Amino acid sequence: MSKQPIVISGPSGVGKETFLEWTFFGGNYYGTSKKTIADATKKGLTTILDIEMEGIKRLQTSSISARYVFIKPPSFEALEKRLRNRGTEKEEDVQKRLAKAKVELEYADAPGVHDEIIVNDDLEKAYIELEMFMCE
């Protein structure tokens, strides 16, 4: 089996309860298959999910026991600068992402949502913090 990430796009399976979490973002559906998590767990593997706020909410109400870490920009201004410096999106898309990020940053600061919050102001330091969290 390939170790490459699998990206699932489209609503198929969402209504059939085959996904633990799902969301619509950037014009596409994304989700995490229950079977994928179960298969990895049976093999003794650690599953790492990169999901957004709505996915977190769904997972936290599921039967999956997970640990949650939030990678936070040093400031909202730094996030905006990073998005703009990419030069890959239209202004309208940048504004949508920033609006969504503002909501997610506020949610991330709510008590009990995440087990760890790592501020990504220094990539090497943030990586070490993430590695330590994963090894706990």
C-alpha positions as CSV (number, residue, x, y, z in Angstrom):
1,M,0.0,0.0,0.0
2,S,1.3,3.5,-0.9
3,K,2.4,5.8,1.9
4,Q,1.3,8.8,-0.1
5,P,-1.5,11.0,1.3
6,I,-4.9,10.3,0.0
7,V,-7.1,13.3,-0.8
8,I,-10.9,12.6,-1.0
9,S,-12.9,15.1,-2.9
10,G,-16.7,15.1,-3.4
11,P,-19.6,14.4,-1.1
12,S,-19.7,10.6,-1.8
13,G,-19.8,8.7,1.5
14,V,-20.5,11.7,3.7
15,G,-24.2,10.8,4.1
16,K,-23.4,7.1,4.5
17,E,-21.5,7.7,7.8
18,T,-18.3,6.3,6.3
19,F,-16.4,9.4,7.4
20,L,-15.4,10.5,10.9
21,E,-15.2,14.1,9.8
22,W,-15.7,16.1,6.6
23,T,-15.8,19.6,5.4
24,F,-16.3,21.7,2.3
25,F,-13.3,24.1,1.8
26,G,-12.0,25.9,-1.2
27,G,-14.6,24.4,-3.5
28,N,-13.9,20.8,-2.5
29,Y,-15.0,18.3,0.1
30,Y,-12.4,16.8,2.4
31,G,-12.9,14.0,4.9
32,T,-11.4,11.2,7.0
33,S,-12.6,7.7,6.4
34,K,-13.5,5.6,9.5
35,K,-12.0,2.6,7.8
36,T,-8.7,4.2,7.2
37,I,-8.3,5.2,10.9
38,A,-9.5,1.7,12.1
39,D,-7.0,-0.1,9.7
40,A,-4.1,2.1,10.8
41,T,-4.9,1.5,14.5
42,K,-5.1,-2.2,14.0
43,K,-1.6,-2.1,12.5
44,G,-0.3,-0.2,15.5
45,L,0.3,3.0,13.4
46,T,-0.1,6.5,14.6
47,T,-2.5,8.5,12.3
48,I,-1.9,12.1,11.8
49,L,-4.8,14.2,10.5
50,D,-4.5,17.8,9.2
51,I,-8.0,19.1,9.6
52,E,-9.8,22.4,10.3
53,M,-12.1,23.5,13.0
54,E,-15.3,21.8,11.8
55,G,-13.4,18.5,11.5
56,I,-12.1,18.9,15.1
57,K,-15.7,19.5,16.3
58,R,-16.9,16.3,14.6
59,L,-14.0,14.2,15.8
60,Q,-14.4,15.4,19.4
61,T,-18.0,14.1,19.4
62,S,-17.0,10.7,17.8
63,S,-15.8,7.5,19.4
64,I,-12.2,8.3,18.4
65,S,-9.8,9.0,21.3
66,A,-7.3,11.6,19.9
67,R,-4.9,14.2,20.9
68,Y,-5.2,17.7,19.4
69,V,-2.5,20.1,18.5
70,F,-3.0,23.5,16.9
71,I,-0.2,25.2,14.9
72,K,-0.7,28.9,15.4
73,P,0.9,31.8,13.5
74,P,2.8,34.3,15.6
75,S,0.1,36.9,14.8
76,F,-2.8,37.4,12.5
77,E,-0.7,39.9,10.6
78,A,2.0,37.4,10.1
79,L,-0.5,34.9,8.8
80,E,-1.8,37.5,6.3
81,K,1.7,38.3,5.2
82,R,2.4,34.6,4.6
83,L,-0.7,34.1,2.6
84,R,-0.1,37.1,0.4
85,N,3.6,36.3,-0.1
86,R,2.6,33.0,-1.6
87,G,1.1,34.8,-4.5
88,T,-1.1,31.8,-5.4
89,E,-4.5,33.2,-4.7
90,K,-6.9,35.9,-5.8
91,E,-7.6,38.7,-3.4
92,E,-11.2,37.4,-2.9
93,D,-9.7,34.0,-1.9
94,V,-7.2,35.6,0.5
95,Q,-10.0,37.5,2.2
96,K,-12.1,34.3,2.6
97,R,-9.1,32.4,4.1
98,L,-8.4,35.3,6.5
99,A,-12.0,35.4,7.6
100,K,-12.0,31.7,8.2
101,A,-8.6,31.9,10.0
102,K,-9.9,34.6,12.4
103,V,-12.7,32.3,13.5
104,E,-10.4,29.3,13.8
105,L,-7.8,31.2,15.8
106,E,-10.6,32.3,18.2
107,Y,-11.8,28.7,18.5
108,A,-8.3,27.4,19.1
109,D,-8.0,29.6,22.1
110,A,-11.1,28.1,23.8
111,P,-10.2,26.0,26.8
112,G,-10.2,22.3,26.3
113,V,-10.3,22.3,22.5
114,H,-6.6,21.4,21.9
115,D,-4.1,19.6,24.1
116,E,-1.3,21.7,22.8
117,I,-0.9,25.0,20.9
118,I,2.4,25.5,19.1
119,V,3.3,29.0,17.9
120,N,5.0,28.8,14.5
121,D,7.3,31.8,14.8
122,D,10.5,29.7,14.4
123,L,10.1,26.7,12.1
124,E,12.8,24.6,13.8
125,K,11.5,25.3,17.3
126,A,7.9,24.6,16.2
127,Y,9.0,21.3,14.7
128,I,10.8,20.2,17.8
129,E,7.7,21.1,19.9
130,L,5.5,19.1,17.6
131,E,7.9,16.1,17.7
132,M,7.9,16.2,21.5
133,F,4.1,16.4,21.6
134,M,3.9,13.4,19.3
135,C,6.3,11.3,21.4
136,E,4.5,11.9,24.7
